[in-house]
Amino acid sequence: MRLLLIEDDTKIASFIANGFRQGGFAVDVMHNGDDGLFMALTENYDIAIIDVMLPGKSGLEVISEIRRQNMTLPIIILSAKHSVEDRIKGLDTGSDDYLIKPFSFTELNSRVQALLRRCSNMQVEHQTFEIGDLSVNVIKREVIRNGHVIDLQPREYSLLEYLIRNHGKVLSKTMILEHVWDYNFDPTTNVVDVLVHRLRSKIEKDFDTKLIHTLRGVGYVLRTDEKA
């Protein structure tokens, strides 16, 4: 999952971003409304968390423009304003949820997960992806191969979900970095190779059929055949 956080308070932003990164999210952080809106309109995100009071465009202006572009991006508002009128205004602008500061990360995470589940159930896409004897339930985050449950770390699961949602398609290292890490992650690093190696050791060990294939100089692809 890729999350956009627009929050000008650096301490709060760091607290939120670190929490979701530990849960396997790729998190992009913007500290003003103008940059945040640009990222929302030019990058692909699964969910956005937006503060109301921002330098440049306000959070409500950002949300209004996102909705004006007919984007269905799930959005949670963060705000120190707690009156009923403020909450109604935020929801009427186009947000899907409204959380009042101060808040606990546990509550924010629960609301993010609930909103993602709700949006997933509204979509036509499958909740379970299968390729060969491997199945991934993206709601339960459950990975099973040939009847055996496989325990993955958050980043390993994020990579597998990205691969299986795009099975048969070659994904470059840059594409994987953008979806599994942050947009500004160093493209010269070997973290993708290391993570692929770790994932292979878990979903391919003790199985005859290999699923993750390397196309040298191009990227990786998830498929059951051995074609180059």
N, C-alpha and C positions, 0 to 999 in steps of 0.2 A: 504494500500500500504506500502511496505517495501523498504526503500531507503538506499543505501550504499554511504557514503560520505568519500572520501579519500582526505584529505587536511591537510597539516602540520602546517598552520597558525592557531593557536588555536582560535584567535578572529574571523577570518573569518568562521572557522568551527562551532563555537558556534552560530554565527549569522545565518548561513544557517540552521543548525540543529534545532534551536529554531523556526525558521520560518516555517519549514515543519512540525514539531511536532504540532505546533498550528493548522496546517491544517489537522491533523489527521494521518500523516505518522508516522510509526515507523522508526527511523533513527539510524543506526549504524555508528559511526565515527571512522576512522582509521587515524593515523597521519604519516604513512610511507607506502611506496609502497609494502614492503614485507608482512606486516600484512594485508594491503588492499587486496592484491592478494589472500592471504589465505582465507579471508572472502568471497571474490567473488566466489572462487572455491568450498567452502564447505557449504555455506548458500544459501538460496533462496531469491532473491531480484527481485523487479519489475523494478528497475532503479538504475543506479549508476552515481554519479557526481565525477569526478576525476581531481585533479590538475595535471599539467604537471611536475612541479619541486617538487620532493619529495625526502626525505631521502631514502636510499636503492634503490629499483627499481624505475625508473622514471615512470610517469604516462603513457607515451607511451609504455614502456615495459610491464606495467601491462595490458594495453588494448590489446597489441599484444598477450600476453599469454592467456588472456580470449578468444580472437578470435581463437587462435590456438587450444583451447579446444572445439571449435565448439559451444561456448555459444552464444546465441542470446540476451544476456542482453542488454537493451537499455543503452547507455552511452553518457553523456554530458561532454565535456572537459572544465575545467576552466584554463585559462592561461593569464599571463601578456604579452605574446608574441602576437603581433598583426599584423605581416606581413602576406601577402597573402600566402607566402611560408610555414610559420608556420601553418596556418590554413589548407592548403592543406595536409601537412604532418600529422597533427592530424586526419583529416578525412580519409586519406588513411590508417592510422594505424588500423582503425576500429571503430572510434567513430561515433555517429549519429548526433552530434551537437557540436558546438565550441563557447564558450562564453568568451569574453575578459574581464579581470579585468582592472579597477574596474567596477562593475556592480550593478544594483539594484536588490533587492530580487524579486520585481514584475516581472522583465523580466525573471529572472531565473525560477521562478514559472511558468510563462506562457510557457516557453520552455519545462519544465518538463511535464506540462499538455498536451501540443501539441504532444510531443513525445509519451506519454502514449496512447493518443487517436489514433495516427497513428499506433502504434504497435498493439493496440487492434483491430483496423479495419483490420489489416493484418492477424490476427489469426482467427481460425475457431470458437472459443468460442462464445457463445451468449453474446449479450450486455445486455439482460434482463434475470434475473433469477426469477423463480416463484416457490412457494411452497404454496399449498392451495390458499387462496385469497390474499397472500402477494407477491408483485413483487418488485424487485430491479433493476433499470437501472444503471449499473455501469459506463456508460459514463456520463449521466446527474447527477449521484449520487442522483437519485430520488427514494423515498420509498413510495409505495402505498399499503394500505390494504383495501380491500373491497370498492375500489373507493375513499378512503380518503387518502390525502397526509399527510405523517408523517414527521415532522421536527426533525431531529436528530443532535446532536452535532458531530463534526468530529470523536472523539474516539468511540462514539456509532455507527456511520455509519461504521467505520472500522471493528468493531466487527461483525456487522450484515453481512457485505459483506463477511467476512471470513467464517462465519457460513453458509451462503446460498450457497457459492461456494462449500462448503463441506457438504451440507445437507444430512442427513442420516448417516454421519460419526461422531463418538464420538471424540471430541477434548479435550485434556487434558488442564489443566490450564497452564502448561509449554508451550504447543504449542501456546495457545492464547497469552501468554506473549511475545513469540518470534515474533509473527506476528503483534501484535497490539502495543506493546511497543518495547523496545530495547533488544538486545540479552543478555545483562548483568543485566537486571532488577531483583530485589530481588524476587526469587520464593516463599518466605514465606509470601509475602504481600497478603492482601485480596482485592487488586484492581480489580481482575477479578470478584470476587463475587459481588462487588459493581457495577461494570459496567454492568454485566449481569442483576442485579436488576433494574438498570436505564433503560436498553434497554427493558426489559420485561414490565415495567410500561408504555412504549410508544407504543409498537407494540402489546401488549396483553390486555391492558386495554379496557374494554367495548366490548371485543370479546369473544365468547364462546370457541372457539378452541385455546388451548395453543400451542405454537410452540417451545419454548425453554425448553428442558427437562434436568433435572439434574440427572446424574448417580453418586450417592454418592461414593466418593473415586476414581472416574474415570475422570469425566469431564462433558461437556455439548454437547448436540446434538440438531440440528434443524430438526424437523419433525412434521407431522400433527397428528400422532397417539400417543397413551398414553402408548405404550409398554415400559417396563423397560429394 
